[in-house]
Amino acid sequence: MTALRPERDGGGGDSGELADAVGRLDDPLSDPLPGQHPSPWFRSTPEEPQAEPQRPEPEPEWYDPAGYATDWYSGAQGPSGATPASTPPPASRTPSPAPAPRAPAPAPAAPAPTAGPAAPTPEPPYLRSARDDETVALRTADTRAAAEPRAAAAEPPAAAGPERPAATGGRAERRRAAKRGGGRRRAGAAPAEEGTTADDAPPLSRVEARRAAKAAKPGAGVIASRAIGEVFITLGVLMLLFVTYQLWWSNIRAHNLAGSARDHLEDDWASGKRKPGSFEPGQGFAILYIPKLDVVVPIAEGISKTKVLDKGMVGHYGKDSIPTAMPDAKTGNFSLAGHRNTHGEPFRYINRLQPGDPIVVETQDKYYVYKMSSRLDQTSPSNTSVIAPVPAGSGFTKAGRYITLTTCTPEFTSTYRMIVWGKMVEERPRSKGKPDALVE
């Protein structure tokens, strides 16, 4: 079907008028404004219609690709404010009436400059239509080809990255595609690239997880070394505790026990419960004073380590070991033993005694004052002759009233014995008061 085109007024048909008509068609002012339909039926009419020569023209196509690309439902308006109407295809070959000539639309005036930010330029309808993925308008191959390049030019380029093949087919195919793309890492797969974190690394497979857990477990050598280290640490702690007990706590305990025994002994003397004579092993009967060493310690019968010496007291060599004389005997050697280290250590510094230093023994009724005469720095523990009535090595040549002090040497060992001897110089009843050696 070919629609009849209305003819212009005027009957001129010469070549000059034809050239003028063709020139007006190329005038850019006669092009449609943005938003107006580009159909040839809506071309603007010149101000002064001129006669055109009658010539056959090709029939205009009713299908307009540009018209289909326009979003007719977006409500876009042209410059005049009117919404362009769609152009229905001609229903028949009957000529339509010629439209009345109209003056060309005046060019829009330039907007006045303002101090604020420039107003955004309205987006063309065809671009909004291209970005509207969910539009209900029909799309044909031609309209999509016209709209997609414009939309692609408007959208920013996507970040470059590895392309993965799209999963096609059913659920099984999609699972396989997911595994190939970044699912569970298979055994023997390449390690993660440098710079990736543990969160970005793919999860381990079950076999790899077992191997990693097995590798994290300590071996037999590590377990043995840890056990040996713990044993050594425990032994070290125990040794430290033992040394602390021997050097510190045993002295405190022995001093308390010795002080308590001395107090009980003095109370018994004051009450008359104790009588001079023989005493039972472990029973206290006298008090030893060494003023130069500031030693005041009770004397008990026997040299038992647990019953006498470890309690901080001094033991008398009695009938349970090697019998020696008592202080009140007319002749004899009053021999005593005591710890040099630990457990009160009453004989710790007897090596500092010099000849003439007083050693006093107090009993229930008398004070016995001795003067230090000689010392043997080292001898065998089995040398019992040092506590004989006339001790060997003391310098004494005849029987007399002597005192002997024995202890271990060197310090903190019991390898040898140190011996200190003294000779009685005064016997004073307690009723007369303390001797001068204790008063000074």
ZIHUMO-V803719 format. One record per residue. N is the residue number from 1. PHI is phi in radians with two decimals (none if undefined). OMEGA is omega in radians with two decimals (* if undefined). Layout:
N | PHI | OMEGA
N | PHI | OMEGA
This chain:
1 | none | -3.14
2 | -2.16 | 3.13
3 | -1.42 | 3.12
4 | -1.37 | 3.14
5 | -1.69 | 3.12
6 | -1.11 | -3.12
7 | -1.60 | 3.09
8 | -1.35 | 3.06
9 | -1.24 | 3.14
10 | 1.94 | -3.07
11 | -1.90 | -3.13
12 | -1.14 | 3.13
13 | -2.37 | -3.12
14 | -1.36 | -3.08
15 | -1.21 | 3.14
16 | -1.15 | 3.11
17 | -1.15 | 3.11
18 | -1.13 | 3.12
19 | -1.17 | 3.10
20 | -1.13 | 3.13
21 | -1.12 | 3.12
22 | -1.16 | 3.12
23 | -1.13 | 3.12
24 | -1.19 | 3.12
25 | -1.16 | -3.13
26 | -1.54 | -3.12
27 | -1.18 | -3.13
28 | -1.14 | 3.12
29 | -1.22 | 3.13
30 | -1.54 | 3.11
31 | -1.24 | 3.13
32 | -1.19 | 3.09
33 | -1.29 | 3.11
34 | -1.04 | -3.11
35 | 1.68 | 3.10
36 | -1.60 | -3.10
37 | -1.24 | -3.11
38 | -1.42 | -3.09
39 | -1.16 | 3.12
40 | -1.11 | 3.11
41 | -1.25 | -3.07
42 | -1.92 | 3.09
43 | -1.17 | -3.11
44 | -1.20 | -3.13
45 | -1.65 | 3.12
46 | -1.10 | -3.11
47 | -1.01 | -3.12
48 | -2.01 | 3.13
49 | -1.09 | 3.11
50 | -2.07 | -3.10
51 | -1.28 | 3.12
52 | -1.98 | 3.11
53 | -1.22 | 3.09
54 | -1.33 | -3.13
55 | -2.50 | 3.11
56 | -1.26 | 3.12
57 | -2.13 | 3.12
58 | -1.20 | -3.12
59 | -1.21 | 3.12
60 | -1.17 | 3.11
61 | -1.27 | 3.09
62 | -1.36 | 3.12
63 | -1.57 | -3.12
64 | -2.02 | 3.14
65 | -1.04 | 3.13
66 | -1.14 | 3.11
67 | -1.16 | 3.10
68 | -1.23 | 3.12
69 | -1.26 | -3.12
70 | -1.39 | 3.11
71 | -1.45 | -3.09
72 | -1.35 | -3.09
73 | -1.81 | -3.10
74 | -1.47 | 3.10
75 | 1.33 | 3.13
76 | -1.21 | -3.13
77 | -2.08 | 3.08
78 | -1.37 | -3.13
79 | -1.11 | -3.11
80 | -1.43 | 3.11
81 | 1.63 | -3.13
82 | -1.68 | 3.10
83 | -1.33 | -3.13
84 | -1.14 | -3.14
85 | -1.63 | 3.11
86 | -1.22 | -3.11
87 | -1.77 | 3.13
88 | -1.26 | 3.10
89 | -1.17 | 3.13
90 | -1.12 | -3.10
91 | -1.47 | -3.11
92 | -2.66 | 3.12
93 | -1.52 | 3.12
94 | -1.27 | -3.12
95 | -1.18 | 3.11
96 | -1.54 | -3.14
97 | -1.14 | -3.12
98 | -1.24 | 3.11
99 | -1.22 | 3.12
100 | -1.21 | 3.13
101 | -1.17 | -3.13
102 | -2.30 | 3.14
103 | -1.31 | 3.11
104 | -1.11 | -3.11
105 | -1.17 | 3.12
106 | -1.12 | 3.12
107 | -1.17 | -3.13
108 | -1.18 | 3.14
109 | -1.24 | 3.14
110 | -1.18 | -3.13
111 | -1.19 | 3.13
112 | -1.21 | 3.13
113 | -1.16 | 3.12
114 | -2.09 | -3.12
115 | -1.33 | -3.09
116 | -1.40 | 3.13
117 | -1.17 | -3.12
118 | -1.14 | 3.14
119 | -1.21 | 3.14
120 | -1.15 | 3.13
121 | -1.29 | -3.12
122 | -1.09 | -3.10
123 | -1.31 | 3.13
124 | -1.06 | -3.11
125 | -1.09 | -3.08
126 | -1.19 | 3.12
127 | -1.27 | 3.06
128 | -1.10 | 3.13
129 | -1.17 | -3.14
130 | -1.20 | -3.14
131 | -1.43 | -3.13
132 | -1.46 | -3.11
133 | -1.35 | -3.06
134 | -1.84 | -3.13
135 | -1.12 | -3.12
136 | -1.56 | -3.14
137 | -1.19 | 3.11
138 | -1.26 | 3.12
139 | -2.15 | 3.05
140 | -2.00 | -3.12
141 | -1.08 | -3.10
142 | -1.23 | -3.11
143 | -1.20 | 3.09
144 | -1.14 | 3.13
145 | -1.12 | -3.14
146 | -1.37 | -3.05
147 | -1.57 | -3.05
148 | -1.12 | 3.10
149 | -1.04 | 3.13
150 | -1.18 | 3.13
151 | -1.18 | 3.13
152 | -1.15 | 3.11
153 | -1.20 | -3.12
154 | -1.37 | -3.09
155 | -1.41 | 3.09
156 | -1.24 | 3.14
157 | -1.16 | 3.13
158 | -1.29 | 3.13
159 | -1.12 | -3.11
160 | -1.24 | -3.13
161 | -2.88 | 3.14
162 | -1.18 | 3.13
163 | -1.48 | 3.13
164 | -1.96 | 3.13
165 | -1.17 | 3.14
166 | -1.17 | 3.14
167 | -1.37 | 3.11
168 | -2.08 | 3.12
169 | 1.65 | -3.05
170 | -1.56 | -3.09
171 | -1.15 | 3.14
172 | -1.08 | 3.13
173 | -1.14 | 3.11
174 | -1.16 | 3.08
175 | -1.12 | 3.11
176 | -1.10 | 3.11
177 | -1.15 | 3.11
178 | -1.15 | 3.11
179 | -1.13 | 3.12
180 | -1.17 | -3.06
181 | -1.39 | -3.10
182 | 3.06 | 3.12
183 | -1.40 | -3.13
184 | -1.11 | -3.12
185 | -1.30 | -3.12
186 | -1.44 | 3.13
187 | -1.12 | -3.13
188 | 1.49 | -3.14
189 | -1.26 | -3.11
190 | -1.17 | 3.14
191 | -1.19 | -3.12
192 | -1.14 | -3.12
193 | -1.17 | -3.13
194 | -1.17 | -3.13
195 | 1.77 | 3.11
196 | -1.45 | 3.14
197 | -1.65 | -3.13
198 | -1.17 | 3.13
199 | -1.22 | -3.12
200 | -1.41 | -3.10
201 | -1.22 | 3.14
202 | -1.21 | -3.13
203 | -1.17 | 3.13
204 | -1.36 | 3.04
205 | -1.33 | -3.09
206 | -1.14 | 3.13
207 | -1.16 | 3.12
208 | -1.15 | 3.10
209 | -1.13 | 3.10
210 | -1.12 | 3.14
211 | -1.12 | 3.12
212 | -1.14 | 3.12
213 | -1.16 | 3.12
214 | -1.18 | 3.13
215 | -1.19 | -3.13
216 | -1.31 | 3.14
217 | -1.24 | 3.13
218 | -1.22 | 3.12
219 | -1.43 | -3.12
220 | -1.13 | 3.12
221 | -1.10 | 3.13
222 | -1.15 | -3.14
223 | -1.11 | 3.13
224 | -1.12 | 3.14
225 | -1.12 | 3.10
226 | -1.13 | 3.14
227 | -1.10 | 3.12
228 | -1.11 | 3.10
229 | -1.09 | 3.11
230 | -1.14 | 3.10
231 | -1.10 | 3.14
232 | -1.11 | 3.12
233 | -1.11 | 3.13
234 | -1.11 | 3.11
235 | -1.09 | 3.11
236 | -1.09 | 3.12
237 | -1.15 | 3.13
238 | -1.11 | 3.11
239 | -1.13 | 3.10
240 | -1.10 | 3.10
241 | -1.13 | 3.14
242 | -1.14 | 3.12
243 | -1.09 | 3.11
244 | -1.08 | 3.12
245 | -1.15 | -3.08
246 | -1.19 | -3.01
247 | -1.54 | -3.05
248 | -2.14 | -3.02
249 | -1.24 | 3.14
250 | -1.12 | 3.11
251 | -1.19 | 3.13
252 | -1.09 | -3.13
253 | -1.13 | -3.13
254 | -1.14 | 3.11
255 | -1.13 | 3.11
256 | -1.13 | -3.14
257 | -1.16 | 3.14
258 | -1.16 | 3.10
259 | -1.13 | 3.11
260 | -1.15 | 3.11
261 | -1.13 | 3.12
262 | -1.15 | 3.14
263 | -1.09 | 3.13
264 | -1.11 | -3.14
265 | -1.13 | 3.14
266 | -1.14 | 3.09
267 | -1.13 | 3.12
268 | -1.16 | 3.10
269 | -1.14 | -3.12
270 | -1.20 | -3.13
271 | -1.54 | 3.12
272 | 1.38 | -3.13
273 | -1.32 | -3.09
274 | -1.59 | 3.10
275 | -2.15 | 3.10
276 | -1.09 | 3.14
277 | 2.60 | 3.11
278 | -1.41 | -3.08
279 | -2.26 | 3.13
280 | -1.38 | 3.10
281 | -1.03 | -3.12
282 | 1.51 | -3.11
283 | -1.55 | 3.12
284 | -1.37 | -3.12
285 | -2.47 | -3.13
286 | -2.66 | 3.14
287 | -2.27 | -3.13
288 | -1.77 | 3.10
289 | -2.14 | 2.97
290 | -2.20 | -3.01
291 | -1.00 | -3.11
292 | -1.11 | -3.11
293 | -1.73 | -3.13
294 | 1.00 | -3.13
295 | -1.89 | 3.02
296 | -2.37 | -3.00
297 | -2.51 | 3.11
298 | -1.27 | 3.10
299 | -1.91 | 3.13
300 | -2.06 | 3.14
301 | -1.33 | 3.12
302 | 1.61 | 3.13
303 | -2.07 | 3.11
304 | -1.11 | -3.09
305 | -1.19 | -3.07
306 | -1.38 | -3.05
307 | -1.53 | -3.04
308 | -2.17 | -2.96
309 | -1.14 | -3.10
310 | -1.22 | 3.10
311 | -1.59 | 3.07
312 | 1.50 | 3.14
313 | -1.70 | 3.06
314 | -1.77 | -3.09
315 | -1.80 | 3.11
316 | -1.69 | 3.08
317 | -1.15 | -3.08
318 | -1.94 | -3.04
319 | -1.25 | 3.12
320 | -1.43 | 3.14
321 | -2.29 | 3.09
322 | -2.10 | -3.06
323 | -1.07 | 3.07
324 | -2.30 | -3.06
325 | -1.25 | 3.04
326 | -1.60 | -3.10
327 | -1.09 | -3.07
328 | -1.47 | 3.13
329 | -1.20 | -3.10
330 | -1.19 | 3.03
331 | -2.43 | 3.11
332 | 2.54 | -3.08
333 | -2.21 | 3.11
334 | -1.40 | -3.01
335 | -1.87 | -3.10
336 | -2.25 | 3.09
337 | -2.30 | 3.13
338 | -2.79 | 3.14
339 | -1.27 | 3.02
340 | -1.62 | 3.10
341 | -2.34 | 3.13
342 | 1.11 | 3.10
343 | 0.92 | 3.10
344 | 1.56 | 3.10
345 | 0.60 | -3.12
346 | -1.16 | -3.12
347 | -1.80 | -3.08
348 | -1.08 | -3.00
349 | -2.11 | 3.13
350 | -1.21 | 3.07
351 | -1.24 | 3.12
352 | -1.54 | -3.13
353 | -1.21 | 3.13
354 | -2.04 | 3.11
355 | -0.94 | -3.12
356 | 1.75 | 3.12
357 | -1.20 | -3.07
358 | -1.32 | 3.01
359 | -2.32 | -3.01
360 | -2.02 | 3.05
361 | -2.08 | -3.14
362 | -1.88 | 3.05
363 | -2.01 | -3.06
364 | -1.14 | -3.05
365 | -2.16 | -3.06
366 | -2.52 | 2.96
367 | -1.94 | 3.09
368 | -2.03 | -3.06
369 | -1.89 | 3.11
370 | -2.04 | 3.04
371 | -2.03 | -3.14
372 | -1.13 | -3.06
373 | -2.05 | -3.10
374 | -2.74 | -3.11
375 | -2.55 | 3.02
376 | -2.01 | -3.01
377 | -1.24 | -3.07
378 | -2.70 | 3.06
379 | -2.71 | -3.10
380 | -1.28 | 3.10
381 | -1.09 | -3.13
382 | -1.51 | 3.14
383 | -1.45 | -3.12
384 | -1.49 | -3.14
385 | -1.21 | -3.12
386 | -1.29 | 3.11
387 | -1.99 | 3.08
388 | -1.19 | 3.13
389 | -0.94 | 2.97
390 | -2.02 | -2.99
391 | -1.11 | 3.12
392 | -1.34 | 3.12
393 | 1.50 | -3.10
394 | -1.51 | -3.07
395 | 1.66 | 3.09
396 | -1.41 | -3.08
397 | -2.01 | -3.13
398 | -2.49 | -3.11
399 | -1.15 | 3.14
400 | -2.95 | -3.14
401 | -1.84 | -3.02
402 | -2.08 | 3.02
403 | -2.28 | -3.14
404 | -2.29 | 3.08
405 | -1.95 | 3.14
406 | -2.15 | 3.10
407 | -2.72 | -3.11
408 | -1.46 | 3.06
409 | -2.71 | -0.16
410 | -1.12 | -3.11
411 | -1.07 | 3.11
412 | 1.13 | 3.03
413 | -2.39 | 3.06
414 | -2.25 | -3.08
415 | -1.26 | -3.10
416 | -2.25 | 3.12
417 | -2.19 | 3.04
418 | -1.86 | -3.07
419 | -2.16 | 3.06
420 | -2.23 | -3.13
421 | -2.02 | 3.08
422 | -2.54 | -3.12
423 | -2.18 | -3.10
424 | -1.20 | -3.14
425 | -2.14 | -3.11
426 | -2.69 | 3.01
427 | -2.22 | -2.98
428 | -2.23 | 3.07
429 | -1.14 | -3.13
430 | -1.18 | -3.14
431 | -1.13 | 3.12
432 | -1.55 | 3.12
433 | 1.62 | -3.08
434 | -1.28 | 3.09
435 | -1.26 | -3.10
436 | -1.10 | -3.12
437 | -1.10 | -3.14
438 | -1.65 | -3.13
439 | -1.47 | -3.10
440 | -1.10 | *
